[in-house]
Every structure is written in C-alpha cells, then in structure tokens.
Amino acid sequence: MSTVAPPVSTPALMEAVAAVSAAYFVDFATAAGRHGLSSSQAKALGVVREPVPMRALAGRLGCDASNVTGIVDRLESLDLARREASAGDRRVKIVTITDEGREVLLRIRADMTKAHRALDSLTDVQRAELLAMCHQLLPLLTD
C-alpha cells in the first residue's frame, strides 16, 4: 500500500524557506563576526567576486547606495576589496574583491558550523535535489 503525501500549501513552503534562510543567515553573521566583519560586509565580499559597480552592489545587498560607501570603505581598509574608476565612465566606481578578501570569505563559509552540519546530514540524492531546486527558484526570485 503506497501513501501519497498531502499537498503542501505555498504559505507553508514560504514559512519553511524563511525559517531555513533566517537560520542560515544567523550562522553566516556569526561566522562573519568571528572574522571581524559585519554580515553586510561579508555578504558584499560574496557579491564582488566579480567586479561590480557601487550602485549595483547596493541593489544586490538590498540597501541604499550611501550605506555601500561605508561597507566598501571598511573592506578597503582591511585590504579585502578595492574600488576603482570604471574605464568607460570615470564617475562610476567598480568594486572588486582582493585575494585576501577571497580567503576571508572562504574562511567565513568554512566556519559556518551549523550550515555544514545541516547540509552534511543530507544524502547525496537529497543534496542534488536541493541544489536543483535552488537553481530552479533563484532565477525566479531575482529577475
């Protein structure tokens, strides 16, 4: 006798995704703090793996452009990122991560013990399914 799972409502899924996201963010923020960064500074490092204009960085971080200046100032002071004028428009500032910034970002992610414990509890099949679902959902959430 096989059983069919009852349908799960969209609000129930939204609550579950929000809870997982919030717990992940707390783990990320805690790890960033252990490396002397705020969660916004650490998140910015992840965004600037490829060169990003300051205005686009603000959009990706979900904050005002004036806040990005302080975030980037701090990252520059720690030699984790650098800001340069765009070749096409000298008024536009482009932010890129430094080699040291890449190392710090890797250390932060390695230090996320709760996320590692949670993800390591999944089977190989579950991990592949979760990754596929993330790849399916992300473009729909970011377009």
N, C-alpha and C positions, 0 to 999 in steps of 0.2 A: 504494500500500500504506500503510494507516494503522497506526500503532502505538498501543497502549493502555498508558498508564503503569501500572506495578505499584502495588498498594495500598500506602499508607504507614501504618505502624503508629502507634497512639496514642502509645506511648513515644517514637517518633522525632519526632512532632509536638511533644510536650511538651518534648523536649530543644531543638528548634529555637526554640520560643517562649521558653523560658527563656534561651537564648543571646541572642536579639534583645532581650528585656526587660533582661537584665543590661547589654548594651552601651548600650542607651538610657539606663538609669539612671546609668551612669558618665558619659555625656555630659551628662546633666541635673545630676548632682552637681558636675561640673567647672565647668559654666556657673554654677551657683548660687554656688560658691566664688569665682568671679571677681567676683561681685556682693556678696560679704561675708556670704553665708548658708550654713548647712549644708543638706544635701539635705532633711532633715526640716523645716527652717524654710521652704524654698522649696516643698516639697510641701504644707505647711499652707496657704500662700498660695493654691495652686490649689484646695484643698478649701473655703476660706472665701470663695469668690467670692459665695456666698450665705450669709447668717447661719447659723451652726452652733453648737449648744450644745457646751461644752467636752467633755463625755462622748462625744458623737457624733464630735467631731473626733478624739479618742483612738482610737475604733473605726475610723475611716476611715484613720488613719495606722498602725494596727496596733501601737499602743504603749499603755503604761499611762497612766492619767489623770494621774498625778503628773509624768510626762515632758512632757505637754502644757502644764502650767503654765510650765515653763522655756522651751518653744518660743514660747508666746504672749507671755511676758514680753519676750523678745528682739525679737519682731516689733513689740510695742507701743513698746519703747524706740527703735526705728528709725522709728516712725510708719507702719508698713506694715500694721498691723492694730489693731483696738481691741476691748476686752472691755466688755460692758455687762450689767447685770442684766436678766433676762427680765421682760417686763411681767406675765406670768402667774404667775411664781414667782421672787421676788427672789433666792432661793438659787441659781438656775440662771444661769450666765454664758454669754452669747452672744458669739461671736467673729465679726467681720466684717472684710473687707479694706478698706483705705483707697484713695483714688485713687492715692497714691504706691505702695502695695502692688501695685495693678493694673499700674502702669507697670513696676515692677521685675520682676514675673512675665512681662510681655511681653518685656522685655529679656533675661531669662534664656532664654526659649524661642527668641528670635531668635539668641542666642549659642550655641545647640546646633548647632555646625557639622557634626558627624558625622551627626546625625539628619537635618539638612537635606540633606546630600549624599546620604545613603541614600534618603530619600523622594523627592528630586528625580530620582533615577535611574529611578524607575518611570514607566511610560507613564500616560496619563490613564485608560485602561481598568484597568490594574493598581491605580492609586490608588483608583478607585471600588470595585473588588473587595475590596481590603484594608479599606477603610472599612466596606463591607457586612459583611465577616467580623467585624470588631471589634464592630459593632453587634449582630451575632448572638451572639457569645461573651460579651460583657461582662455582660449581664443574668444569664446562667447561672453566671457566676463570682462575682457579687456578691449573689445572692439569699439 
